Amino acid sequence: MKLAEKVALITGSGSGIGRESALLFSKEGAKVCVVDIDDKRGEETVDLIKQKDGEAVFAKANVSDAKDAERMVKVTVDVFGKLDVLFNNAGIPMAPTPVEEVEENAWTRIMDTNVKGIFLGCKYAIPIMKKHGGGVIINTASATGVRPQPCFSTYAASKGAVILLTKALAIELAPDRIRVNCVSPASVDTAMLPRFIDDSGTRNSRYEEEIKVYINAIPLGRLVGPQEIARAALFLASDDAAMITGDNLLVDGGRGI
């Protein structure tokens, strides 16, 4: 198993990419702290892991809140004794919005979750990793952070910041044997995807039409599956990627070309 005896904390693991990653990491031997702002979904992920005889604990957290971020790391260490892998996966989308129509509070909310949330996770996890001789940090960025689309300026800015923050931390933490990478998906087929179409978040007729445009932008001709991002994260978390740090792994079907 690729993560035997490892302890992983995965934010946003109540659904989508995070849940698939939690299940896969557990299957590969990791003990998992499931972190989500939604109690019910987070506990469901824990139950799914335990049904497969894995070890998991739930920590409710708003990743943009410093006290919550500190507590989720504390829960992990209190229960499992250490922290080897931090997967900063939690994030929020935006519907297409011309820049002049973006409300200031929307900008703040997206930046707080998508960027500040990663900073806070790292801030509280890194001292634990240093104490135990190293670790791995994985951040969820986006193909939009590499190749922006019109009317997604705030989201693109947040994910571009994630990519550069990843590289900066990789350089800073290399002497401490902490590897830092990010994974950048194209459009992922999860419950969150309709919220990139409009604020209703429903798979209505507009969604069905607009999603064709998204798929047409992907050379391989389909959406990304959340399990495909989970497998990419597993690779980056494992010793298979022992000499990879500061990388942005595009899992986008060629969209970023």
Backbone as CSV, one residue per row, in Angstrom:
resi,resn,N_x,N_y,N_z,CA_x,CA_y,CA_z,C_x,C_y,C_z
1,MET,0.834,-1.204,0.000,0.000,0.000,0.000,0.868,1.254,0.000
2,LYS,0.458,2.243,-0.766,1.290,3.420,-0.978,1.374,4.364,0.213
3,LEU,0.376,4.319,1.105,0.371,5.240,2.243,0.286,4.496,3.581
4,ALA,0.850,3.315,3.635,0.812,2.532,4.867,1.453,3.297,6.013
5,GLU,0.776,3.320,7.151,1.244,3.976,8.379,1.297,5.492,8.278
6,LYS,0.723,6.069,7.227,0.683,7.521,7.084,-0.618,8.079,7.652
7,VAL,-0.572,9.355,8.040,-1.752,10.066,8.513,-2.000,11.236,7.565
8,ALA,-3.225,11.329,7.059,-3.570,12.374,6.098,-4.749,13.200,6.591
9,LEU,-4.673,14.495,6.383,-5.781,15.417,6.640,-6.236,15.938,5.286
10,ILE,-7.517,15.785,4.980,-8.045,16.193,3.675,-9.213,17.140,3.889
11,THR,-9.064,18.382,3.445,-10.155,19.343,3.598,-11.150,19.198,2.446
12,GLY,-12.383,19.590,2.721,-13.417,19.459,1.708,-13.699,18.013,1.348
13,SER,-13.543,17.112,2.321,-13.652,15.681,2.013,-15.024,15.102,2.331
14,GLY,-16.023,15.979,2.459,-17.383,15.510,2.628,-18.041,15.117,1.323
15,SER,-17.414,15.455,0.197,-17.999,15.145,-1.108,-16.942,15.323,-2.185
16,GLY,-17.297,14.956,-3.411,-16.487,15.240,-4.583,-15.068,14.719,-4.531
17,ILE,-14.144,15.555,-4.974,-12.730,15.188,-5.018,-12.236,14.790,-3.634
18,GLY,-12.619,15.546,-2.621,-12.150,15.275,-1.266,-12.592,13.915,-0.766
19,ARG,-13.862,13.576,-0.985,-14.342,12.266,-0.530,-13.632,11.143,-1.282
20,GLU,-13.527,11.272,-2.597,-12.838,10.230,-3.370,-11.395,10.065,-2.902
21,SER,-10.755,11.175,-2.564,-9.367,11.123,-2.084,-9.285,10.458,-0.720
22,ALA,-10.219,10.801,0.169,-10.229,10.189,1.502,-10.399,8.678,1.411
23,LEU,-11.309,8.240,0.562,-11.543,6.805,0.395,-10.320,6.107,-0.203
24,LEU,-9.713,6.735,-1.192,-8.541,6.129,-1.833,-7.338,6.114,-0.904
25,PHE,-7.113,7.221,-0.210,-5.982,7.276,0.727,-6.139,6.200,1.799
26,SER,-7.365,6.034,2.295,-7.614,5.009,3.299,-7.355,3.620,2.731
27,LYS,-7.831,3.369,1.532,-7.604,2.080,0.879,-6.122,1.775,0.751
28,GLU,-5.325,2.842,0.593,-3.876,2.680,0.440,-3.141,2.736,1.777
29,GLY,-3.882,2.640,2.878,-3.262,2.462,4.190,-3.238,3.653,5.111
30,ALA,-3.685,4.814,4.653,-3.612,6.016,5.488,-4.736,6.061,6.519
31,LYS,-4.427,6.663,7.660,-5.447,7.076,8.615,-5.833,8.493,8.222
32,VAL,-7.138,8.768,8.173,-7.600,10.004,7.542,-8.401,10.877,8.508
33,CYS,-8.030,12.146,8.575,-8.888,13.148,9.218,-9.718,13.791,8.117
34,VAL,-11.002,13.523,8.154,-11.949,14.069,7.186,-12.390,15.449,7.679
35,VAL,-12.159,16.462,6.862,-12.495,17.839,7.244,-13.510,18.399,6.258
36,ASP,-14.584,18.956,6.791,-15.585,19.586,5.937,-16.380,20.575,6.788
37,ILE,-17.013,21.531,6.130,-17.865,22.477,6.847,-19.246,21.878,7.087
38,ASP,-19.560,20.788,6.369,-20.851,20.117,6.469,-20.714,18.863,7.336
39,ASP,-21.307,18.900,8.523,-21.202,17.769,9.447,-21.684,16.468,8.829
40,LYS,-22.866,16.506,8.236,-23.480,15.287,7.726,-22.620,14.630,6.661
41,ARG,-22.164,15.418,5.703,-21.357,14.845,4.626,-20.010,14.349,5.137
42,GLY,-19.425,15.098,6.057,-18.154,14.665,6.615,-18.271,13.345,7.349
43,GLU,-19.299,13.227,8.166,-19.510,11.978,8.908,-19.830,10.827,7.964
44,GLU,-20.503,11.117,6.862,-20.773,10.075,5.863,-19.476,9.530,5.278
45,THR,-18.528,10.418,5.004,-17.233,9.967,4.484,-16.515,9.096,5.506
46,VAL,-16.539,9.515,6.767,-15.931,8.707,7.829,-16.581,7.327,7.879
47,ASP,-17.894,7.266,7.805,-18.598,5.983,7.852,-18.214,5.099,6.673
48,LEU,-18.087,5.698,5.495,-17.693,4.920,4.316,-16.296,4.324,4.492
49,ILE,-15.401,5.078,5.091,-14.052,4.570,5.346,-14.093,3.434,6.356
50,LYS,-14.842,3.619,7.419,-14.909,2.600,8.467,-15.589,1.320,7.983
51,GLN,-16.520,1.452,7.044,-17.163,0.273,6.468,-16.164,-0.623,5.741
52,LYS,-15.067,-0.013,5.290,-13.998,-0.763,4.614,-12.844,-1.064,5.568
53,ASP,-13.126,-0.972,6.878,-12.147,-1.256,7.925,-10.992,-0.267,7.974
54,GLY,-11.225,0.937,7.465,-10.217,1.977,7.568,-10.384,2.768,8.852
55,GLU,-9.409,3.636,9.129,-9.435,4.486,10.319,-9.622,5.936,9.896
56,ALA,-10.613,6.584,10.507,-10.905,7.975,10.144,-11.564,8.698,11.302
57,VAL,-11.409,10.007,11.297,-12.065,10.865,12.278,-12.553,12.100,11.537
58,PHE,-13.636,12.699,12.015,-14.169,13.898,11.385,-13.842,15.134,12.206
59,ALA,-13.451,16.206,11.521,-13.250,17.508,12.157,-13.992,18.553,11.333
60,LYS,-14.985,19.181,11.932,-15.699,20.235,11.230,-14.843,21.491,11.196
61,ALA,-14.762,22.111,10.029,-13.950,23.327,9.944,-14.361,24.180,8.759
62,ASN,-14.365,25.482,8.990,-14.355,26.473,7.926,-12.883,26.803,7.719
63,VAL,-12.322,26.373,6.595,-10.870,26.463,6.422,-10.360,27.893,6.398
64,SER,-11.246,28.863,6.190,-10.809,30.259,6.170,-10.777,30.889,7.559
65,ASP,-11.136,30.107,8.575,-11.120,30.575,9.961,-9.904,29.992,10.675
66,ALA,-9.067,30.844,11.223,-7.805,30.400,11.823,-8.020,29.415,12.965
67,LYS,-9.001,29.674,13.810,-9.244,28.782,14.944,-9.693,27.401,14.465
68,ASP,-10.518,27.375,13.419,-10.953,26.094,12.861,-9.782,25.346,12.241
69,ALA,-8.936,26.069,11.503,-7.778,25.430,10.866,-6.832,24.851,11.910
70,GLU,-6.605,25.611,12.970,-5.739,25.121,14.032,-6.356,23.886,14.694
71,ARG,-7.670,23.923,14.889,-8.338,22.807,15.561,-8.318,21.531,14.712
72,MET,-8.482,21.653,13.407,-8.509,20.447,12.574,-7.151,19.733,12.608
73,VAL,-6.089,20.501,12.664,-4.758,19.892,12.792,-4.600,19.265,14.170
74,LYS,-5.081,19.941,15.193,-4.995,19.416,16.554,-5.763,18.101,16.682
75,VAL,-6.963,18.045,16.097,-7.748,16.809,16.136,-6.967,15.666,15.494
76,THR,-6.369,15.934,14.361,-5.593,14.909,13.660,-4.479,14.363,14.533
77,VAL,-3.722,15.254,15.131,-2.578,14.847,15.943,-3.026,14.190,17.239
78,ASP,-4.081,14.728,17.841,-4.588,14.133,19.088,-5.053,12.696,18.872
79,VAL,-5.686,12.434,17.745,-6.237,11.099,17.483,-5.189,10.145,16.926
80,PHE,-4.371,10.632,15.991,-3.460,9.732,15.279,-1.982,9.925,15.612
81,GLY,-1.648,10.977,16.352,-0.284,11.146,16.833,0.676,11.882,15.933
82,LYS,0.273,12.142,14.683,1.168,12.838,13.754,0.357,13.300,12.553
83,LEU,1.020,13.939,11.607,0.403,14.364,10.358,1.457,14.281,9.257
84,ASP,1.237,13.382,8.309,2.193,13.176,7.219,1.790,13.872,5.929
85,VAL,0.489,13.917,5.648,-0.003,14.453,4.381,-1.134,15.444,4.648
86,LEU,-0.977,16.652,4.147,-2.035,17.658,4.194,-2.506,17.884,2.768
87,PHE,-3.776,17.585,2.509,-4.364,17.830,1.196,-5.358,18.973,1.345
88,ASN,-4.909,20.178,0.984,-5.758,21.371,1.022,-6.647,21.371,-0.216
89,ASN,-7.779,20.725,-0.096,-8.655,20.538,-1.247,-9.887,21.441,-1.236
90,ALA,-10.305,21.921,-0.059,-11.535,22.713,0.024,-11.448,23.966,-0.839
91,GLY,-12.532,24.243,-1.527,-12.585,25.442,-2.360,-14.011,25.720,-2.775
92,ILE,-14.250,26.927,-3.275,-15.584,27.284,-3.747,-15.494,27.832,-5.166
93,PRO,-16.577,27.651,-5.947,-16.583,28.090,-7.339,-17.153,29.491,-7.495
94,MET,-17.275,29.903,-8.743,-18.045,31.108,-9.053,-18.744,30.896,-10.381
95,ALA,-19.912,31.494,-10.534,-20.588,31.517,-11.825,-19.958,32.602,-12.691
96,PRO,-20.043,32.476,-14.012,-19.457,33.497,-14.887,-19.983,34.888,-14.552
97,THR,-19.056,35.823,-14.294,-19.442,37.176,-13.883,-18.450,38.183,-14.461
98,PRO,-18.894,39.146,-15.257,-17.977,40.187,-15.726,-17.314,40.882,-14.532
99,VAL,-16.078,41.270,-14.687,-15.313,41.771,-13.549,-15.987,42.979,-12.899
100,GLU,-16.620,43.832,-13.705,-17.242,45.030,-13.132,-18.502,44.701,-12.336
101,GLU,-18.983,43.461,-12.456,-20.165,43.047,-11.707,-19.824,42.167,-10.501
102,VAL,-18.558,41.894,-10.299,-18.156,41.080,-9.154,-18.281,41.908,-7.879
103,GLU,-19.067,41.440,-6.942,-19.227,42.136,-5.677,-17.987,41.943,-4.804
104,GLU,-17.662,42.955,-4.043,-16.473,42.874,-3.199,-16.545,41.698,-2.234
105,ASN,-17.723,41.439,-1.679,-17.826,40.327,-0.723,-17.655,38.971,-1.410
106,ALA,-18.013,38.893,-2.703,-17.788,37.654,-3.454,-16.290,37.432,-3.657
107,TRP,-15.577,38.496,-4.026,-14.119,38.410,-4.168,-13.493,37.934,-2.856
108,THR,-13.898,38.541,-1.757,-13.330,38.201,-0.453,-13.628,36.756,-0.073
109,ARG,-14.865,36.332,-0.303,-15.255,34.969,0.060,-14.440,33.927,-0.718
110,ILE,-14.264,34.164,-2.014,-13.511,33.210,-2.834,-12.045,33.205,-2.441
111,MET,-11.457,34.374,-2.243,-10.054,34.440,-1.849,-9.842,33.839,-0.455
112,ASP,-10.769,34.080,0.447,-10.637,33.552,1.802,-10.631,32.023,1.797
113,THR,-11.535,31.421,1.043,-11.615,29.961,1.027,-10.504,29.347,0.191
114,ASN,-10.337,29.834,-1.031,-9.430,29.178,-1.976,-7.956,29.452,-1.724
115,VAL,-7.636,30.585,-1.121,-6.221,30.938,-0.901,-5.885,30.993,0.593
116,LYS,-6.626,31.808,1.336,-6.362,31.915,2.772,-6.539,30.564,3.459
117,GLY,-7.505,29.779,3.001,-7.711,28.457,3.588,-6.498,27.566,3.457
118,ILE,-5.811,27.658,2.341,-4.586,26.878,2.138,-3.463,27.410,3.022
119,PHE,-3.324,28.732,3.059,-2.318,29.342,3.936,-2.497,28.886,5.380
120,LEU,-3.730,28.922,5.870,-3.972,28.555,7.268,-3.713,27.067,7.507
121,GLY,-4.137,26.216,6.578,-3.854,24.801,6.726,-2.361,24.548,6.833
122,CYS,-1.602,25.202,5.964,-0.142,25.056,5.994,0.444,25.624,7.282
123,LYS,-0.036,26.774,7.688,0.499,27.441,8.873,0.491,26.526,10.091
124,TYR,-0.603,25.781,10.258,-0.732,24.951,11.459,-0.216,23.525,11.263
125,ALA,-0.150,23.066,10.020,0.349,21.713,9.774,1.867,21.642,9.701
126,ILE,2.493,22.677,9.168,3.939,22.638,8.924,4.756,22.432,10.203
127,PRO,4.444,23.094,11.313,5.239,22.824,12.526,5.190,21.357,12.958
128,ILE,4.039,20.706,12.763,3.921,19.286,13.099,4.806,18.459,12.174
129,MET,4.779,18.768,10.888,5.599,18.038,9.927,7.086,18.225,10.195
130,LYS,7.467,19.452,10.515,8.879,19.708,10.837,9.314,18.891,12.055
131,LYS,8.450,18.831,13.046,8.758,18.097,14.284,8.981,16.618,14.013
132,HIS,8.250,16.072,13.027,8.337,14.647,12.736,9.231,14.334,11.528
133,GLY,9.984,15.329,11.066,11.009,15.063,10.052,10.577,15.144,8.609
134,GLY,9.415,15.720,8.328,9.022,15.895,6.934,7.554,15.628,6.709
135,GLY,7.153,15.732,5.461,5.760,15.499,5.117,5.469,15.921,3.691
136,VAL,4.192,15.889,3.351,3.737,16.225,1.999,2.533,17.148,2.097
137,ILE,2.545,18.202,1.291,1.394,19.091,1.169,0.942,19.092,-0.282
138,ILE,-0.351,18.918,-0.480,-0.947,18.963,-1.814,-2.055,20.013,-1.783
139,ASN,-2.066,20.874,-2.774,-3.083,21.916,-2.866,-3.899,21.748,-4.144
140,THR,-5.201,21.927,-4.051,-6.033,21.879,-5.250,-6.068,23.259,-5.892
141,ALA,-5.512,23.342,-7.082,-5.565,24.573,-7.879,-6.603,24.357,-8.989
142,SER,-6.307,24.776,-10.195,-7.261,24.612,-11.300,-6.571,24.921,-12.614
143,ALA,-7.042,24.272,-13.678,-6.557,24.619,-15.013,-6.851,26.078,-15.328
144,THR,-7.885,26.639,-14.698,-8.214,28.053,-14.896,-7.124,28.962,-14.345
145,GLY,-6.339,28.466,-13.388,-5.221,29.232,-12.872,-4.044,29.284,-13.824
146,VAL,-4.088,28.451,-14.863,-3.038,28.406,-15.884,-3.523,29.053,-17.173
147,ARG,-4.763,28.717,-17.523,-5.352,29.237,-18.761,-6.738,29.797,-18.433
148,PRO,-6.823,31.074,-18.104,-8.091,31.661,-17.654,-9.147,31.690,-18.753
149,GLN,-10.397,31.765,-18.300,-11.538,31.942,-19.186,-12.176,33.301,-18.903
150,PRO,-12.850,33.884,-19.884,-13.533,35.155,-19.642,-14.576,35.028,-18.531
151,CYS,-14.695,36.077,-17.745,-15.718,36.206,-16.699,-15.480,35.297,-15.493
152,PHE,-14.261,34.815,-15.333,-13.894,34.049,-14.145,-12.667,34.662,-13.469
153,SER,-12.556,35.993,-13.519,-11.335,36.661,-13.059,-11.018,36.358,-11.598
154,THR,-12.033,36.393,-10.735,-11.783,36.167,-9.314,-11.329,34.740,-9.061
155,TYR,-12.023,33.789,-9.652,-11.661,32.385,-9.475,-10.267,32.111,-10.037
156,ALA,-9.983,32.643,-11.224,-8.668,32.448,-11.832,-7.571,33.052,-10.966
157,ALA,-7.831,34.226,-10.421,-6.844,34.866,-9.546,-6.576,34.019,-8.314
158,SER,-7.636,33.440,-7.748,-7.454,32.616,-6.547,-6.628,31.372,-6.854
159,LYS,-6.893,30.732,-7.975,-6.180,29.499,-8.296,-4.764,29.780,-8.796
160,GLY,-4.566,30.918,-9.459,-3.201,31.323,-9.809,-2.378,31.565,-8.562
161,ALA,-3.006,32.153,-7.548,-2.320,32.367,-6.268,-1.947,31.044,-5.617
162,VAL,-2.830,30.053,-5.717,-2.536,28.731,-5.145,-1.293,28.136,-5.803
163,ILE,-1.212,28.256,-7.117,-0.071,27.678,-7.838,1.233,28.341,-7.407
164,LEU,1.256,29.653,-7.310,2.494,30.334,-6.934,2.810,30.132,-5.456
165,LEU,1.786,30.093,-4.605,2.014,29.796,-3.194,2.633,28.407,-3.047
166,THR,2.157,27.459,-3.825,2.710,26.107,-3.804,4.196,26.123,-4.120
167,LYS,4.569,26.830,-5.166,5.986,26.887,-5.567,6.833,27.588,-4.506
168,ALA,6.304,28.673,-3.940,7.047,29.396,-2.911,7.285,28.523,-1.683
169,LEU,6.261,27.778,-1.268,6.408,26.903,-0.109,7.336,25.734,-0.398
170,ALA,7.316,25.248,-1.627,8.205,24.136,-1.988,9.666,24.531,-1.802
171,ILE,10.001,25.738,-2.211,11.378,26.221,-2.035,11.694,26.427,-0.557
172,GLU,10.772,27.035,0.154,10.995,27.343,1.569,11.132,26.087,2.426
173,LEU,10.356,25.060,2.112,10.267,23.899,2.999,11.114,22.710,2.562
174,ALA,11.773,22.817,1.420,12.616,21.711,0.963,13.674,21.304,1.993
175,PRO,14.336,22.245,2.663,15.324,21.831,3.671,14.718,21.040,4.832
176,ASP,13.408,21.166,5.016,12.734,20.449,6.100,12.128,19.129,5.622
177,ARG,12.446,18.752,4.392,11.948,17.504,3.804,10.421,17.485,3.714
178,ILE,9.866,18.647,3.417,8.428,18.757,3.172,8.237,19.090,1.693
179,ARG,7.601,18.179,0.978,7.310,18.408,-0.433,5.957,19.102,-0.572
180,VAL,5.878,20.052,-1.511,4.638,20.806,-1.725,4.339,20.841,-3.220
181,ASN,3.183,20.314,-3.591,2.754,20.303,-4.986,1.285,20.672,-5.062
182,CYS,0.829,20.977,-6.263,-0.604,21.187,-6.447,-1.095,20.402,-7.651
183,VAL,-2.370,20.142,-7.669,-3.020,19.451,-8.775,-4.062,20.391,-9.360
184,SER,-4.090,20.483,-10.686,-4.975,21.437,-11.362,-5.923,20.704,-12.306
185,PRO,-7.155,20.512,-11.864,-8.141,19.858,-12.734,-8.747,20.833,-13.739
186,ALA,-9.241,20.266,-14.841,-10.224,20.980,-15.659,-11.585,20.740,-15.004
187,SER,-12.653,20.909,-15.730,-13.996,20.763,-15.160,-14.198,19.334,-14.635
188,VAL,-14.514,19.234,-13.350,-14.662,17.931,-12.698,-16.145,17.633,-12.503
189,ASP,-16.542,16.420,-12.807,-17.940,16.022,-12.741,-18.349,15.721,-11.300
190,THR,-18.600,16.787,-10.540,-19.048,16.672,-9.156,-20.304,17.520,-8.970
191,ALA,-20.874,17.453,-7.781,-22.076,18.236,-7.481,-21.816,19.737,-7.555
192,MET,-20.545,20.144,-7.429,-20.204,21.571,-7.477,-20.220,22.134,-8.896
193,LEU,-20.066,21.286,-9.891,-19.876,21.762,-11.264,-20.983,22.690,-11.758
194,PRO,-22.276,22.406,-11.504,-23.314,23.332,-11.998,-23.175,24.756,-11.474
195,ARG,-22.494,24.923,-10.338,-22.331,26.281,-9.790,-21.325,27.101,-10.581
196,PHE,-20.603,26.465,-11.514,-19.759,27.212,-12.446,-20.580,27.716,-13.639
197,ILE,-21.830,27.246,-13.743,-22.713,27.671,-14.825,-23.598,28.825,-14.363
198,ASP,-24.268,28.635,-13.230,-25.043,29.718,-12.626,-25.190,29.435,-11.136
199,ASP,-25.683,30.422,-10.421,-25.742,30.333,-8.964,-26.786,29.349,-8.453
200,SER,-27.678,28.884,-9.325,-28.702,27.944,-8.877,-28.104,26.589,-8.498
201,GLY,-27.002,26.229,-9.139,-26.353,24.960,-8.828,-27.150,23.739,-9.251
202,THR,-28.040,23.898,-10.228,-28.868,22.779,-10.666,-28.487,22.342,-12.075
203,ARG,-28.699,21.060,-12.331,-28.410,20.521,-13.666,-29.650,20.681,-14.540
204,ASN,-29.955,21.944,-14.864,-31.126,22.278,-15.662,-30.761,22.303,-17.144
205,SER,-31.696,22.756,-17.973,-31.457,22.767,-19.423,-30.290,23.683,-19.788
206,ARG,-30.149,24.801,-19.057,-29.014,25.687,-19.327,-27.699,24.971,-19.039
207,TYR,-27.679,24.236,-17.926,-26.479,23.473,-17.589,-26.132,22.506,-18.712
208,GLU,-27.122,21.794,-19.197,-26.880,20.786,-20.231,-26.281,21.413,-21.487
209,GLU,-26.712,22.622,-21.816,-26.158,23.304,-22.992,-24.766,23.846,-22.722
210,GLU,-24.601,24.505,-21.583,-23.326,25.143,-21.276,-22.216,24.118,-21.051
211,ILE,-22.554,22.972,-20.493,-21.513,21.988,-20.194,-20.893,21.449,-21.477
212,LYS,-21.641,21.511,-22.577,-21.077,21.092,-23.860,-19.906,21.987,-24.256
213,VAL,-20.017,23.277,-23.917,-18.925,24.221,-24.206,-17.689,23.854,-23.391
214,TYR,-17.890,23.519,-22.125,-16.780,23.111,-21.270,-16.103,21.866,-21.826
215,ILE,-16.899,20.892,-22.219,-16.341,19.632,-22.740,-15.601,19.873,-24.049
216,ASN,-16.130,20.749,-24.895,-15.477,21.035,-26.169,-14.119,21.696,-25.993
217,ALA,-13.891,22.311,-24.821,-12.595,22.947,-24.548,-11.549,21.939,-24.066
218,ILE,-11.962,20.711,-23.825,-11.063,19.673,-23.332,-10.707,18.742,-24.486
219,PRO,-9.468,18.730,-24.970,-9.107,17.920,-26.124,-9.475,16.440,-26.011
220,LEU,-9.407,15.868,-24.809,-9.776,14.457,-24.663,-11.284,14.241,-24.659
221,GLY,-12.061,15.310,-24.680,-13.468,15.212,-24.998,-14.416,14.766,-23.908
222,ARG,-14.034,14.929,-22.643,-14.957,14.595,-21.558,-14.564,15.353,-20.303
223,LEU,-15.471,15.328,-19.315,-15.174,15.913,-18.020,-14.175,15.036,-17.265
224,VAL,-13.529,15.641,-16.284,-12.618,14.899,-15.411,-13.434,14.219,-14.320
225,GLY,-13.109,12.979,-13.998,-13.765,12.299,-12.890,-13.077,12.631,-11.580
226,PRO,-13.825,12.793,-10.482,-13.184,13.115,-9.201,-12.187,12.051,-8.763
227,GLN,-12.418,10.809,-9.141,-11.485,9.734,-8.780,-10.150,9.902,-9.506
228,GLU,-10.165,10.591,-10.659,-8.915,10.821,-11.382,-8.047,11.854,-10.662
229,ILE,-8.674,12.832,-10.045,-7.926,13.786,-9.221,-7.427,13.102,-7.960
230,ALA,-8.231,12.227,-7.388,-7.802,11.479,-6.202,-6.559,10.646,-6.498
231,ARG,-6.526,10.013,-7.663,-5.358,9.197,-8.020,-4.123,10.066,-8.224
232,ALA,-4.312,11.261,-8.791,-3.189,12.185,-8.954,-2.666,12.633,-7.593
233,ALA,-3.590,12.930,-6.671,-3.187,13.335,-5.328,-2.468,12.192,-4.610
234,LEU,-2.948,10.972,-4.796,-2.288,9.814,-4.194,-0.852,9.699,-4.694
235,PHE,-0.661,9.864,-5.975,0.700,9.822,-6.534,1.590,10.867,-5.871
236,LEU,1.095,12.103,-5.766,1.901,13.172,-5.175,2.155,12.929,-3.692
237,ALA,1.227,12.266,-3.017,1.389,11.996,-1.588,2.352,10.854,-1.315
238,SER,2.536,9.987,-2.288,3.293,8.751,-2.073,4.779,8.923,-2.376
239,ASP,5.543,7.907,-2.028,6.971,7.910,-2.322,7.264,7.782,-3.811
240,ASP,6.256,7.464,-4.621,6.450,7.458,-6.074,6.832,8.848,-6.568
241,ALA,6.457,9.875,-5.806,6.750,11.267,-6.171,7.816,11.870,-5.259
242,ALA,8.712,11.023,-4.764,9.683,11.455,-3.745,10.599,12.596,-4.205
243,MET,10.814,12.742,-5.502,11.665,13.822,-6.001,10.870,14.887,-6.753
244,ILE,9.582,14.978,-6.445,8.733,15.982,-7.092,8.270,16.978,-6.047
245,THR,8.633,18.234,-6.233,8.147,19.310,-5.366,8.061,20.599,-6.173
246,GLY,7.107,21.439,-5.823,6.907,22.696,-6.533,6.229,22.528,-7.875
247,ASP,5.621,21.365,-8.099,5.018,21.077,-9.402,3.523,21.377,-9.397
248,ASN,3.010,21.759,-10.556,1.576,21.904,-10.761,1.154,20.822,-11.738
249,LEU,0.519,19.778,-11.227,0.141,18.637,-12.048,-1.226,18.895,-12.683
250,LEU,-1.230,19.121,-13.973,-2.472,19.360,-14.701,-3.166,18.036,-14.991
251,VAL,-4.392,17.904,-14.526,-5.216,16.730,-14.839,-6.428,17.297,-15.561
252,ASP,-6.252,17.606,-16.825,-7.212,18.466,-17.521,-7.555,18.002,-18.930
253,GLY,-7.148,16.797,-19.283,-7.478,16.302,-20.616,-6.903,17.143,-21.744
254,GLY,-5.872,17.919,-21.449,-5.221,18.749,-22.459,-5.731,20.174,-22.545
255,ARG,-6.639,20.559,-21.640,-7.206,21.913,-21.733,-6.156,23.011,-21.599
256,GLY,-5.115,22.761,-20.813,-4.112,23.788,-20.556,-3.064,23.929,-21.636
257,ILE,-3.154,23.129,-22.683,-2.147,23.195,-23.754,-2.286,24.517,-24.519
